[in-house]
Amino acid sequence: MLHTVRSAAIVAFHDACLARADWPSDEAAARALLPTGPLADAWGWVLVNHKFNCSLWNEEDLARRTQAADAEIAANKRNIDRFNQARNDAMERIDDALLRATADWPRAAEARLSSETAGAMIDRMSILSLKIHHMGLQTIRTDVDEAHRETTRGKQAQLRLQREDLASCYDRLLDEVAAGSGRFKIYRQFKMYNDPTMNPVLVAERQGRPGAAGG
């Protein structure tokens, strides 16, 4: 079953989305690229995770404008916070789906525990795909000199190597889970600053008190 979520398929999907001019705005079109089968739910969350990583990337660029109104930058920052939460939520949903699918598989008592989950690795592959894509755009710019293009070609090659190394580690984890010699657990993010019942500044706002210092 886990062969349907091997790194080669994940990377190909990430890259195919980035090659589309309508991505990430047209999620429905990207869904047509998704594999079908027993882990279709996991794949659906792979898409959502990648979508919000891409949306986050675009918003981070906008947030660094120096000639935009303060209100626009504030809106960008709020979008960044929202997209980052959605990206993390999707990462956890990937792990939920994979762990449910493999819950009854035999596992050795001494099975190695991976401190990084499959979902976290998929998230990192998504980010590396973004870096590779955008570094590639730098290599074909016509408003810069050849030295810039050469430098970015070298950086893109390094990023590709990093993604290959990560993909290999991810596939090894899948192999270990399938063999019963490895395992992973969900590590919840519990982002307190997004929780209006825990963020002391938001609590103070809701109670009509002066804002408290965050912790």
MDTraj code that builds the backbone (N, CA, C; nanometers):
import mdtraj as md
import numpy as np

residues = "MET LEU HIS THR VAL ARG SER ALA ALA ILE VAL ALA PHE HIS ASP ALA CYS LEU ALA ARG ALA ASP TRP PRO SER ASP GLU ALA ALA ALA ARG ALA LEU LEU PRO THR GLY PRO LEU ALA ASP ALA TRP GLY TRP VAL LEU VAL ASN HIS LYS PHE ASN CYS SER LEU TRP ASN GLU GLU ASP LEU ALA ARG ARG THR GLN ALA ALA ASP ALA GLU ILE ALA ALA ASN LYS ARG ASN ILE ASP ARG PHE ASN GLN ALA ARG ASN ASP ALA MET GLU ARG ILE ASP ASP ALA LEU LEU ARG ALA THR ALA ASP TRP PRO ARG ALA ALA GLU ALA ARG LEU SER SER GLU THR ALA GLY ALA MET ILE ASP ARG MET SER ILE LEU SER LEU LYS ILE HIS HIS MET GLY LEU GLN THR ILE ARG THR ASP VAL ASP GLU ALA HIS ARG GLU THR THR ARG GLY LYS GLN ALA GLN LEU ARG LEU GLN ARG GLU ASP LEU ALA SER CYS TYR ASP ARG LEU LEU ASP GLU VAL ALA ALA GLY SER GLY ARG PHE LYS ILE TYR ARG GLN PHE LYS MET TYR ASN ASP PRO THR MET ASN PRO VAL LEU VAL ALA GLU ARG GLN GLY ARG PRO GLY ALA ALA GLY GLY".split()
xyz = np.array([
    [0.0811, -0.1210, 0.0000],
    [0.0000, 0.0000, 0.0000],
    [0.0851, 0.1269, 0.0000],
    [0.1930, 0.1287, 0.0822],
    [0.2749, 0.2487, 0.0931],
    [0.3509, 0.2802, -0.0349],
    [0.3556, 0.1856, -0.1277],
    [0.4256, 0.2140, -0.2533],
    [0.3568, 0.3263, -0.3305],
    [0.2298, 0.3526, -0.2996],
    [0.1577, 0.4582, -0.3717],
    [0.1967, 0.5980, -0.3224],
    [0.2668, 0.6066, -0.2095],
    [0.3092, 0.7365, -0.1584],
    [0.4609, 0.7454, -0.1486],
    [0.5311, 0.6767, -0.2374],
    [0.6769, 0.6850, -0.2405],
    [0.7200, 0.8253, -0.2822],
    [0.8448, 0.8562, -0.2533],
    [0.8942, 0.9921, -0.2770],
    [0.8874, 1.0328, -0.4236],
    [0.9109, 0.9398, -0.5147],
    [0.9099, 0.9745, -0.6571],
    [0.7734, 1.0299, -0.6978],
    [0.6670, 0.9680, -0.6464],
    [0.5323, 1.0145, -0.6783],
    [0.5034, 1.1487, -0.6112],
    [0.5493, 1.1654, -0.4875],
    [0.5278, 1.2905, -0.4156],
    [0.5977, 1.4059, -0.4870],
    [0.7252, 1.3857, -0.5204],
    [0.8038, 1.4901, -0.5866],
    [0.7439, 1.5244, -0.7232],
    [0.7031, 1.4215, -0.7976],
    [0.6444, 1.4456, -0.9297],
    [0.5168, 1.5289, -0.9172],
    [0.4362, 1.5003, -0.8151],
    [0.3143, 1.5768, -0.7947],
    [0.3455, 1.7214, -0.7580],
    [0.4380, 1.7412, -0.6649],
    [0.4770, 1.8767, -0.6267],
    [0.5211, 1.9576, -0.7490],
    [0.6076, 1.8974, -0.8294],
    [0.6620, 1.9675, -0.9458],
    [0.5542, 1.9935, -1.0511],
    [0.4637, 1.8980, -1.0678],
    [0.3565, 1.9152, -1.1668],
    [0.2661, 2.0310, -1.1282],
    [0.2375, 2.0443, -1.0000],
    [0.1558, 2.1578, -0.9541],
    [0.2265, 2.2892, -0.9825],
    [0.3549, 2.2954, -0.9513],
    [0.4302, 2.4191, -0.9691],
    [0.4450, 2.4564, -1.1160],
    [0.4336, 2.3608, -1.2037],
    [0.4454, 2.3881, -1.3469],
    [0.3181, 2.4482, -1.4046],
    [0.2096, 2.4474, -1.3274],
    [0.0814, 2.4980, -1.3753],
    [0.0698, 2.6483, -1.3478],
    [0.0263, 2.7228, -1.4472],
    [0.0088, 2.8668, -1.4310],
    [-0.1060, 2.8994, -1.3364],
    [-0.2019, 2.8074, -1.3227],
    [-0.3188, 2.8332, -1.2377],
    [-0.3003, 2.7851, -1.0943],
    [-0.1833, 2.7390, -1.0602],
    [-0.1553, 2.6904, -0.9256],
    [-0.0985, 2.8044, -0.8423],
    [-0.1351, 2.8190, -0.7159],
    [-0.2229, 2.7335, -0.6348],
    [-0.3697, 2.7792, -0.6306],
    [-0.4059, 2.8757, -0.7138],
    [-0.5428, 2.9280, -0.7056],
    [-0.6479, 2.8260, -0.7476],
    [-0.6157, 2.7419, -0.8476],
    [-0.7122, 2.6432, -0.8968],
    [-0.6808, 2.5062, -0.8372],
    [-0.7346, 2.4818, -0.7173],
    [-0.7096, 2.3541, -0.6491],
    [-0.7756, 2.2385, -0.7227],
    [-0.8924, 2.2625, -0.7827],
    [-0.9662, 2.1555, -0.8503],
    [-0.8862, 2.0982, -0.9660],
    [-0.8178, 2.1837, -1.0409],
    [-0.7385, 2.1356, -1.1538],
    [-0.6248, 2.0459, -1.1052],
    [-0.5640, 2.0823, -0.9935],
    [-0.4547, 2.0022, -0.9397],
    [-0.5038, 1.8678, -0.8879],
    [-0.6282, 1.8634, -0.8393],
    [-0.6818, 1.7371, -0.7886],
    [-0.6887, 1.6307, -0.8978],
    [-0.7000, 1.6745, -1.0218],
    [-0.7034, 1.5791, -1.1325],
    [-0.5703, 1.5059, -1.1463],
    [-0.4646, 1.5604, -1.0867],
    [-0.3320, 1.4984, -1.0935],
    [-0.3103, 1.3938, -0.9842],
    [-0.4014, 1.3874, -0.8877],
    [-0.3821, 1.3001, -0.7725],
    [-0.4027, 1.1531, -0.8077],
    [-0.3180, 1.0654, -0.7533],
    [-0.3417, 0.9218, -0.7690],
    [-0.4690, 0.8799, -0.6950],
    [-0.5277, 0.7728, -0.7371],
    [-0.6435, 0.7171, -0.6683],
    [-0.6022, 0.5874, -0.5999],
    [-0.6849, 0.5384, -0.5093],
    [-0.6526, 0.4125, -0.4427],
    [-0.6754, 0.4212, -0.2941],
    [-0.6211, 0.3254, -0.2193],
    [-0.6496, 0.3159, -0.0763],
    [-0.5975, 0.4324, 0.0065],
    [-0.4985, 0.5066, -0.0429],
    [-0.4442, 0.6197, 0.0318],
    [-0.4827, 0.7529, -0.0318],
    [-0.5968, 0.7546, -0.0989],
    [-0.6430, 0.8768, -0.1643],
    [-0.6626, 0.9897, -0.0633],
    [-0.7046, 0.9558, 0.0595],
    [-0.7235, 1.0608, 0.1596],
    [-0.5909, 1.1254, 0.1976],
    [-0.4859, 1.0437, 0.2083],
    [-0.3532, 1.0993, 0.2369],
    [-0.3085, 1.1915, 0.1244],
    [-0.3311, 1.1495, 0.0015],
    [-0.2945, 1.2306, -0.1143],
    [-0.3699, 1.3630, -0.1154],
    [-0.4954, 1.3604, -0.0752],
    [-0.5711, 1.4845, -0.0688],
    [-0.5065, 1.5850, 0.0246],
    [-0.4535, 1.5382, 0.1361],
    [-0.3867, 1.6272, 0.2302],
    [-0.2479, 1.6663, 0.1821],
    [-0.1832, 1.5808, 0.1010],
    [-0.0569, 1.6204, 0.0368],
    [-0.0807, 1.7435, -0.0502],
    [-0.1926, 1.7416, -0.1233],
    [-0.2286, 1.8565, -0.2073],
    [-0.2508, 1.9806, -0.1218],
    [-0.3284, 1.9672, -0.0162],
    [-0.3597, 2.0830, 0.0684],
    [-0.2320, 2.1395, 0.1314],
    [-0.1458, 2.0520, 0.1789],
    [-0.0191, 2.0958, 0.2373],
    [0.0637, 2.1742, 0.1355],
    [0.0722, 2.1214, 0.0126],
    [0.1507, 2.1876, -0.0914],
    [0.0873, 2.3211, -0.1306],
    [-0.0447, 2.3226, -0.1386],
    [-0.1156, 2.4459, -0.1734],
    [-0.0842, 2.5573, -0.0748],
    [-0.0888, 2.5249, 0.0540],
    [-0.0660, 2.6302, 0.1525],
    [0.0818, 2.6664, 0.1645],
    [0.1711, 2.5731, 0.1371],
    [0.3125, 2.6106, 0.1303],
    [0.3358, 2.7094, 0.0160],
    [0.2714, 2.6846, -0.0980],
    [0.2865, 2.7743, -0.2128],
    [0.2216, 2.9093, -0.1852],
    [0.1047, 2.9089, -0.1239],
    [0.0376, 3.0334, -0.0881],
    [0.1206, 3.1113, 0.0129],
    [0.1811, 3.0389, 0.1056],
    [0.2668, 3.1004, 0.2067],
    [0.3883, 3.1663, 0.1416],
    [0.4472, 3.0972, 0.0452],
    [0.5638, 3.1518, -0.0261],
    [0.5274, 3.2843, -0.0928],
    [0.4161, 3.2851, -0.1639],
    [0.3734, 3.4062, -0.2354],
    [0.3448, 3.5208, -0.1388],
    [0.2846, 3.4879, -0.0250],
    [0.2509, 3.5903, 0.0728],
    [0.3755, 3.6452, 0.1401],
    [0.4746, 3.5591, 0.1629],
    [0.6014, 3.6046, 0.2221],
    [0.6688, 3.7071, 0.1307],
    [0.6629, 3.6853, -0.0014],
    [0.7189, 3.7836, -0.0952],
    [0.6477, 3.9173, -0.0818],
    [0.5147, 3.9126, -0.0767],
    [0.4361, 4.0355, -0.0673],
    [0.4625, 4.1100, 0.0637],
    [0.4830, 4.0362, 0.1706],
    [0.5032, 4.0973, 0.3023],
    [0.6341, 4.1752, 0.3109],
    [0.7236, 4.1522, 0.2160],
    [0.8532, 4.2200, 0.2182],
    [0.8585, 4.3429, 0.1271],
    [0.7420, 4.3836, 0.0780],
    [0.7375, 4.5067, -0.0013],
    [0.7757, 4.6266, 0.0849],
    [0.8454, 4.7209, 0.0270],
    [0.8884, 4.8400, 0.1006],
    [0.8072, 4.9638, 0.0638],
    [0.7233, 4.9530, -0.0392],
    [0.6471, 5.0697, -0.0823],
    [0.4954, 5.0476, -0.0695],
    [0.4558, 4.9466, 0.0030],
    [0.3132, 4.9179, 0.0240],
    [0.2666, 4.9824, 0.1532],
    [0.1372, 5.0074, 0.1600],
    [0.0796, 5.0653, 0.2813],
    [0.0908, 4.9679, 0.3982],
    [0.0991, 5.0230, 0.5179],
    [0.1112, 4.9392, 0.6375],
    [-0.0049, 4.8409, 0.6492],
    [-0.1251, 4.8850, 0.6105],
    [-0.2423, 4.7980, 0.6200],
    [-0.2285, 4.6771, 0.5284],
    [-0.1679, 4.6969, 0.4127],
    [-0.1474, 4.5846, 0.3204],
    [-0.0480, 4.4847, 0.3776],
    [0.0598, 4.5333, 0.4362],
    [0.1594, 4.4446, 0.4963],
    [0.0988, 4.3695, 0.6146],
    [0.0159, 4.4382, 0.6929],
    [-0.0507, 4.3715, 0.8060],
    [-0.1401, 4.2594, 0.7559],
    [-0.2098, 4.2839, 0.6443],
    [-0.2948, 4.1793, 0.5865],
    [-0.2111, 4.0624, 0.5395],
    [-0.0947, 4.0910, 0.4799],
    [-0.0041, 3.9839, 0.4388],
    [0.0399, 3.8999, 0.5585],
    [0.0743, 3.9674, 0.6683],
    [0.1207, 3.8969, 0.7873],
    [0.0116, 3.8070, 0.8449],
    [-0.1114, 3.8538, 0.8419],
    [-0.2220, 3.7716, 0.8927],
    [-0.2448, 3.6508, 0.8022],
    [-0.2309, 3.6722, 0.6708],
    [-0.2432, 3.5596, 0.5778],
    [-0.1325, 3.4578, 0.6006],
    [-0.0114, 3.5057, 0.6263],
    [0.1011, 3.4153, 0.6541],
    [0.0702, 3.3274, 0.7745],
    [0.0190, 3.3882, 0.8785],
    [-0.0158, 3.3145, 1.0005],
    [-0.1225, 3.2091, 0.9704],
    [-0.2238, 3.2501, 0.8935],
    [-0.3344, 3.1589, 0.8606],
    [-0.2868, 3.0448, 0.7708],
    [-0.2069, 3.0764, 0.6696],
    [-0.1588, 2.9739, 0.5771],
    [-0.0652, 2.8766, 0.6478],
    [0.0167, 2.9288, 0.7384],
    [0.1105, 2.8421, 0.8097],
    [0.0365, 2.7428, 0.8980],
    [-0.0714, 2.7895, 0.9629],
    [-0.1530, 2.6992, 1.0450],
    [-0.2163, 2.5913, 0.9586],
    [-0.2690, 2.6308, 0.8415],
    [-0.3327, 2.5342, 0.7517],
    [-0.2315, 2.4343, 0.6980],
    [-0.1127, 2.4793, 0.6696],
    [-0.0062, 2.3902, 0.6220],
    [0.0290, 2.2860, 0.7287],
    [0.0407, 2.3315, 0.8538],
    [0.0706, 2.2376, 0.9628],
    [-0.0431, 2.1406, 0.9871],
    [-0.1660, 2.1900, 0.9797],
    [-0.2814, 2.1026, 0.9987],
    [-0.2833, 1.9924, 0.8930],
    [-0.2548, 2.0288, 0.7684],
    [-0.2542, 1.9304, 0.6601],
    [-0.1431, 1.8276, 0.6803],
    [-0.0288, 1.8724, 0.7290],
    [0.0824, 1.7814, 0.7565],
    [0.0405, 1.6755, 0.8586],
    [-0.0298, 1.7187, 0.9627],
    [-0.0761, 1.6237, 1.0635],
    [-0.1821, 1.5292, 1.0067],
    [-0.2650, 1.5787, 0.9160],
    [-0.3676, 1.4943, 0.8549],
    [-0.3041, 1.3865, 0.7669],
    [-0.1933, 1.4187, 0.7021],
    [-0.1203, 1.3180, 0.6249],
    [-0.0776, 1.2048, 0.7180],
    [-0.0186, 1.2424, 0.8309],
    [0.0252, 1.1408, 0.9276],
    [-0.0931, 1.0606, 0.9804],
    [-0.2034, 1.1292, 1.0098],
    [-0.3239, 1.0581, 1.0552],
    [-0.3635, 0.9498, 0.9556],
    [-0.3673, 0.9870, 0.8277],
    [-0.4118, 0.8935, 0.7236],
    [-0.3164, 0.7748, 0.7111],
    [-0.1870, 0.8014, 0.7131],
    [-0.0892, 0.6932, 0.6983],
    [-0.0883, 0.6018, 0.8207],
    [-0.1012, 0.6593, 0.9377],
    [-0.1012, 0.5778, 1.0594],
    [-0.2277, 0.4934, 1.0702],
    [-0.3404, 0.5475, 1.0277],
    [-0.4634, 0.4669, 1.0266],
    [-0.4491, 0.3493, 0.9296],
    [-0.3891, 0.3741, 0.8147],
    [-0.3764, 0.2697, 0.7127],
    [-0.2829, 0.1578, 0.7558],
    [-0.1875, 0.1890, 0.8446],
    [-0.0875, 0.0894, 0.8844],
    [-0.1030, 0.0456, 1.0298],
    [-0.2112, 0.0849, 1.0943],
    [-0.2284, 0.0601, 1.2382],
    [-0.2227, -0.0876, 1.2752],
    [-0.2728, -0.1762, 1.1890],
    [-0.2799, -0.3186, 1.2211],
    [-0.1605, -0.3973, 1.1685],
    [-0.0628, -0.3305, 1.1125],
    [0.0531, -0.4018, 1.0579],
    [0.1419, -0.4505, 1.1718],
    [0.2005, -0.5695, 1.1584],
    [0.2899, -0.6197, 1.2636],
    [0.4132, -0.5311, 1.2776],
    [0.4615, -0.5194, 1.4006],
    [0.5765, -0.4333, 1.4257],
    [0.6607, -0.4938, 1.5366],
    [0.7912, -0.4924, 1.5172],
    [0.8827, -0.5469, 1.6173],
    [0.8791, -0.4602, 1.7431],
    [0.8978, -0.5239, 1.8565],
    [0.8949, -0.4508, 1.9832],
    [1.0038, -0.3451, 1.9883],
    [1.1157, -0.3708, 1.9207],
    [1.2282, -0.2772, 1.9215],
    [1.2310, -0.1882, 1.7969],
    [1.1169, -0.1755, 1.7317],
    [1.1105, -0.0947, 1.6096],
    [1.1629, 0.0468, 1.6348],
    [1.2460, 0.0940, 1.5436],
    [1.3070, 0.2261, 1.5565],
    [1.2010, 0.3354, 1.5460],
    [1.2031, 0.4290, 1.6406],
    [1.1111, 0.5424, 1.6366],
    [1.1777, 0.6586, 1.5639],
    [1.1153, 0.7049, 1.4572],
    [1.1670, 0.8205, 1.3842],
    [1.1162, 0.9474, 1.4515],
    [1.2074, 1.0409, 1.4790],
    [1.1659, 1.1663, 1.5417],
    [1.0984, 1.2596, 1.4420],
    [1.1126, 1.2296, 1.3128],
    [1.0456, 1.3082, 1.2088],
    [0.9411, 1.2195, 1.1427],
    [0.8214, 1.2703, 1.1287],
    [0.7126, 1.1911, 1.0731],
    [0.7153, 1.1931, 0.9208],
    [0.6404, 1.1020, 0.8617],
    [0.6275, 1.1000, 0.7161],
    [0.5670, 1.2308, 0.6662],
    [0.4657, 1.2811, 0.7363],
    [0.4029, 1.4064, 0.6959],
    [0.4996, 1.5233, 0.7007],
    [0.5846, 1.5261, 0.8025],
    [0.6836, 1.6341, 0.8138],
    [0.7833, 1.6280, 0.6991],
    [0.8212, 1.5068, 0.6586],
    [0.9139, 1.4926, 0.5469],
    [0.8485, 1.5362, 0.4160],
    [0.7206, 1.5030, 0.3992],
    [0.6481, 1.5453, 0.2795],
    [0.6381, 1.6977, 0.2763],
    [0.6147, 1.7577, 0.3914],
    [0.6106, 1.9035, 0.4013],
    [0.7441, 1.9634, 0.3590],
    [0.8536, 1.9059, 0.4045],
    [0.9863, 1.9564, 0.3684],
    [1.0136, 1.9361, 0.2198],
    [0.9661, 1.8252, 0.1626],
    [0.9827, 1.8049, 0.0182],
    [0.9061, 1.9104, -0.0600],
    [0.7883, 1.9468, -0.0101],
    [0.7095, 2.0520, -0.0734],
    [0.7875, 2.1834, -0.0752],
    [0.8456, 2.2183, 0.0384],
    [0.9212, 2.3433, 0.0484],
    [1.0440, 2.3402, -0.0418],
    [1.1110, 2.2265, -0.0467],
    [1.2277, 2.2151, -0.1349],
    [1.1864, 2.2249, -0.2809],
    [1.0711, 2.1698, -0.3160],
    [1.0220, 2.1822, -0.4532],
    [0.9992, 2.3287, -0.4887],
    [0.9452, 2.4034, -0.3945],
    [0.9253, 2.5466, -0.4141],
    [1.0583, 2.6179, -0.4341],
    [1.1567, 2.5866, -0.3517],
    [1.2871, 2.6506, -0.3633],
    [1.3524, 2.6176, -0.4980],
    [1.3419, 2.4915, -0.5393],
    [1.3993, 2.4499, -0.6678],
    [1.3312, 2.5236, -0.7823],
    [1.1991, 2.5321, -0.7758],
    [1.1227, 2.5994, -0.8807],
    [1.1606, 2.7470, -0.8919],
    [1.1606, 2.8152, -0.7792],
    [1.1876, 2.9588, -0.7831],
    [1.3346, 2.9900, -0.8099],
    [1.4253, 2.9026, -0.7661],
    [1.5649, 2.9215, -0.8017],
    [1.5827, 2.9002, -0.9517],
    [1.5052, 2.8069, -1.0075],
    [1.5101, 2.7855, -1.1523],
    [1.4673, 2.9088, -1.2297],
    [1.3696, 2.9820, -1.1785],
    [1.3267, 3.1055, -1.2450],
    [1.4381, 3.2091, -1.2446],
    [1.5218, 3.2053, -1.1411],
    [1.6345, 3.2984, -1.1374],
    [1.7374, 3.2668, -1.2457],
    [1.7486, 3.1406, -1.2812],
    [1.8502, 3.1009, -1.3803],
    [1.8153, 3.1436, -1.5223],
    [1.6915, 3.1852, -1.5450],
    [1.6503, 3.2248, -1.6804],
    [1.6139, 3.3728, -1.6879],
    [1.6452, 3.4484, -1.5864],
    [1.6180, 3.5926, -1.5899],
    [1.7039, 3.6608, -1.6961],
    [1.6457, 3.7580, -1.7612],
    [1.7190, 3.8336, -1.8645],
    [1.7620, 3.9719, -1.8160],
    [1.7186, 4.0077, -1.6930],
    [1.7542, 4.1400, -1.6406],
    [1.8720, 4.1344, -1.5441],
    [1.9435, 4.0211, -1.5429],
    [2.0613, 4.0046, -1.4578],
    [2.1773, 3.9562, -1.5430],
    [2.2976, 3.9604, -1.4862],
    [2.4139, 3.9153, -1.5631],
    [2.4319, 3.7643, -1.5519],
    [2.5261, 3.7131, -1.6290],
    [2.5493, 3.5682, -1.6321],
    [2.6002, 3.5169, -1.4979],
    [2.6729, 3.6012, -1.4244],
    [2.7232, 3.5588, -1.2935],
    [2.6076, 3.5243, -1.1995],
    [2.5017, 3.6041, -1.2054],
    [2.3831, 3.5759, -1.1235],
    [2.3199, 3.4436, -1.1650],
    [2.3070, 3.4245, -1.2939],
    [2.2452, 3.3000, -1.3419],
    [2.3306, 3.1788, -1.3064],
    [2.4622, 3.1941, -1.3158],
    [2.5512, 3.0826, -1.2821],
    [2.5437, 3.0496, -1.1334],
    [2.5402, 3.1516, -1.0516],
    [2.5299, 3.1300, -0.9063],
    [2.4006, 3.0569, -0.8713],
    [2.2906, 3.0993, -0.9314],
    [2.1627, 3.0364, -0.8988],
    [2.1523, 2.8951, -0.9561],
    [2.2207, 2.8693, -1.0670],
    [2.2236, 2.7300, -1.1167],
    [2.2920, 2.6392, -1.0157],
    [2.4002, 2.6894, -0.9537],
    [2.4694, 2.6103, -0.8526],
    [2.3829, 2.5868, -0.7294],
    [2.3093, 2.6899, -0.6900],
    [2.2207, 2.6759, -0.5742],
    [2.1064, 2.5799, -0.6043],
    [2.0544, 2.5851, -0.7256],
    [1.9462, 2.4930, -0.7622],
    [1.9950, 2.3485, -0.7588],
    [2.1179, 2.3258, -0.8043],
    [2.1742, 2.1905, -0.8014],
    [2.1868, 2.1408, -0.6577],
    [2.2276, 2.2299, -0.5666],
    [2.2377, 2.1935, -0.4254],
    [2.1018, 2.1597, -0.3669],
    [2.0015, 2.2377, -0.4037],
    [1.8660, 2.2123, -0.3542],
    [1.8130, 2.0785, -0.4054],
    [1.8426, 2.0463, -0.5300],
    [1.8004, 1.9165, -0.5849],
    [1.8649, 1.8019, -0.5079],
    [1.9911, 1.8180, -0.4745],
    [2.0608, 1.7146, -0.3975],
    [1.9991, 1.7006, -0.2590],
    [1.9668, 1.8128, -0.1969],
    [1.9033, 1.8076, -0.0649],
    [1.7687, 1.7358, -0.0714],
    [1.6932, 1.7610, -0.1779],
    [1.5640, 1.6937, -0.1919],
    [1.5831, 1.5446, -0.2157],
    [1.6836, 1.5074, -0.2930],
    [1.7104, 1.3652, -0.3157],
    [1.7467, 1.2954, -0.1846],
    [1.8283, 1.3598, -0.1022],
    [1.8655, 1.3010, 0.0269],
    [1.7423, 1.2843, 0.1163],
    [1.6593, 1.3869, 0.1209],
    [1.5381, 1.3795, 0.2024],
    [1.4443, 1.2714, 0.1506],
    [1.4301, 1.2630, 0.0194],
    [1.3433, 1.1610, -0.0398],
    [1.3913, 1.0216, -0.0038],
    [1.5224, 1.0032, -0.0020],
    [1.5784, 0.8728, 0.0342],
    [1.5471, 0.8379, 0.1798],
    [1.5569, 0.9361, 0.2685],
    [1.5251, 0.9124, 0.4096],
    [1.3768, 0.8821, 0.4276],
    [1.2940, 0.9518, 0.3524],
    [1.1492, 0.9294, 0.3584],
    [1.1147, 0.7878, 0.3125],
    [1.1719, 0.7459, 0.2003],
    [1.1447, 0.6109, 0.1502],
    [1.1948, 0.5045, 0.2475],
    [1.3071, 0.5322, 0.3122],
    [1.3587, 0.4365, 0.4102],
    [1.2606, 0.4216, 0.5262],
    [1.2021, 0.5330, 0.5706],
    [1.1034, 0.5252, 0.6785],
    [0.9829, 0.4417, 0.6346],
    [0.9352, 0.4630, 0.5118],
    [0.8237, 0.3819, 0.4616],
    [0.8601, 0.2340, 0.4593],
    [0.9821, 0.2046, 0.4146],
    [1.0271, 0.0648, 0.4093],
    [1.0314, 0.0039, 0.5488],
    [1.0783, 0.0815, 0.6457],
    [1.0872, 0.0308, 0.7825],
    [0.9479, 0.0076, 0.8416],
    [0.8555, 0.0976, 0.8128],
    [0.7182, 0.0787, 0.8601],
    [0.6583, -0.0471, 0.7982],
    [0.6809, -0.0667, 0.6685],
    [0.6273, -0.1843, 0.5999],
    [0.6873, -0.3130, 0.6539],
    [0.8153, -0.3080, 0.6927],
    [0.8842, -0.4269, 0.7428],
    [0.8615, -0.4482, 0.8925],
    [0.8019, -0.3485, 0.9596],
    [0.7806, -0.3599, 1.1037],
    [0.9026, -0.3267, 1.1863],
    [1.0062, -0.2719, 1.1218],
    [1.1295, -0.2398, 1.1946],
    [1.1400, -0.0914, 1.2291],
    [1.0426, -0.0126, 1.1847],
    [1.0446, 0.1310, 1.2129],
    [0.9036, 0.1824, 1.2348],
    [0.8944, 0.2987, 1.2956],
    [0.7632, 0.3562, 1.3246],
    [0.7764, 0.5069, 1.3407],
    [0.6635, 0.5752, 1.3349],
    [0.6600, 0.7171, 1.3674],
    [0.5277, 0.7472, 1.4361],
    [0.5238, 0.8574, 1.5064],
    [0.4036, 0.9014, 1.5758],
    [0.3717, 1.0433, 1.5316],
    [0.2497, 1.0869, 1.5590],
    [0.2149, 1.2251, 1.5301],
    [0.2651, 1.3139, 1.6440],
    [0.3351, 1.4188, 1.6063],
    [0.3785, 1.5177, 1.7042],
    [0.2987, 1.6452, 1.6785],
    [0.1984, 1.6691, 1.7602],
    [0.1100, 1.7830, 1.7413],
    [0.1849, 1.9146, 1.7626],
    [0.1523, 2.0126, 1.6811],
    [0.2226, 2.1405, 1.6872],
    [0.1761, 2.2270, 1.8048],
    [0.0458, 2.2222, 1.8351],
    [-0.0083, 2.3015, 1.9462],
    [0.0426, 2.4466, 1.9431],
    [0.0159, 2.5140, 1.8339],
    [0.0614, 2.6524, 1.8188],
    [-0.0229, 2.7443, 1.9074],
    [0.0316, 2.7805, 2.0206],
    [-0.0442, 2.8542, 2.1216],
    [-0.0795, 2.9957, 2.0759],
    [0.0051, 3.0553, 1.9901],
    [-0.0229, 3.1932, 1.9505],
    [-0.1468, 3.2044, 1.8632],
    [-0.1911, 3.0920, 1.8034],
    [-0.3127, 3.0925, 1.7228],
    [-0.4379, 3.0574, 1.8034],
    [-0.4198, 3.0234, 1.9289],
    [-0.5324, 2.9816, 2.0128],
    [-0.5801, 3.1009, 2.0963],
    [-0.7010, 3.1521, 2.0704],
    [-0.7483, 3.2693, 2.1447],
    [-0.7683, 3.2444, 2.2929],
    [-0.7686, 3.1174, 2.3346],
    [-0.7820, 3.0873, 2.4769],
    [-0.6462, 3.0756, 2.5461],
    [-0.5360, 3.0768, 2.4684],
    [-0.4025, 3.0595, 2.5254],
    [-0.3108, 3.1789, 2.5010],
    [-0.3255, 3.2448, 2.3863],
    [-0.2424, 3.3607, 2.3580],
    [-0.2791, 3.4719, 2.4566],
    [-0.1866, 3.5127, 2.5454],
    [-0.2224, 3.6090, 2.6501],
    [-0.2678, 3.7444, 2.5953],
    [-0.2156, 3.7837, 2.4787],
    [-0.2564, 3.9116, 2.4202],
    [-0.4002, 3.9039, 2.3711],
    [-0.4362, 3.7920, 2.3064],
    [-0.5729, 3.7751, 2.2580],
    [-0.6708, 3.7601, 2.3740],
    [-0.6277, 3.6924, 2.4787],
    [-0.7130, 3.6800, 2.5974],
    [-0.7399, 3.8177, 2.6564],
    [-0.6337, 3.9005, 2.6655],
    [-0.6482, 4.0339, 2.7212],
    [-0.7402, 4.1201, 2.6350],
    [-0.7276, 4.1070, 2.5031],
    [-0.8147, 4.1814, 2.4120],
    [-0.9609, 4.1433, 2.4341],
    [-0.9858, 4.0125, 2.4446],
    [-1.1219, 3.9642, 2.4586],
    [-1.1829, 4.0093, 2.5911],
    [-1.0985, 4.0229, 2.6924],
    [-1.1468, 4.0619, 2.8251],
    [-1.1430, 4.2140, 2.8458],
    [-1.1016, 4.2871, 2.7420],
    [-1.1002, 4.4315, 2.7507],
    [-0.9890, 4.4873, 2.8380],
    [-0.8809, 4.4079, 2.8553],
    [-0.7677, 4.4525, 2.9372],
    [-0.6547, 4.4954, 2.8453],
    [-0.5584, 4.5727, 2.8947],
    [-0.4394, 4.6051, 2.8149],
    [-0.3668, 4.4769, 2.7766],
    [-0.3092, 4.4730, 2.6582],
    [-0.2423, 4.3516, 2.6117],
    [-0.1312, 4.3065, 2.7027],
    [-0.1280, 4.1757, 2.7289],
    [-0.0216, 4.1185, 2.8109],
    [0.0935, 4.0770, 2.7214],
    [0.2117, 4.0659, 2.7774],
    [0.3280, 4.0228, 2.7002],
    [0.3123, 3.8765, 2.6638],
    [0.3499, 3.8412, 2.5426],
    [0.3414, 3.7020, 2.4992],
    [0.4495, 3.6185, 2.5644],
    [0.4284, 3.4857, 2.5602],
    [0.5265, 3.3966, 2.6202],
    [0.5462, 3.2762, 2.5354],
])
top = md.Topology()
chain = top.add_chain()
for i, resn in enumerate(residues, 1):
    res = top.add_residue(resn, chain, resSeq=i)
    for name in ("N", "CA", "C"):
        top.add_atom(name, md.element.get_by_symbol(name[0]), res)
traj = md.Trajectory(xyz[None], top)
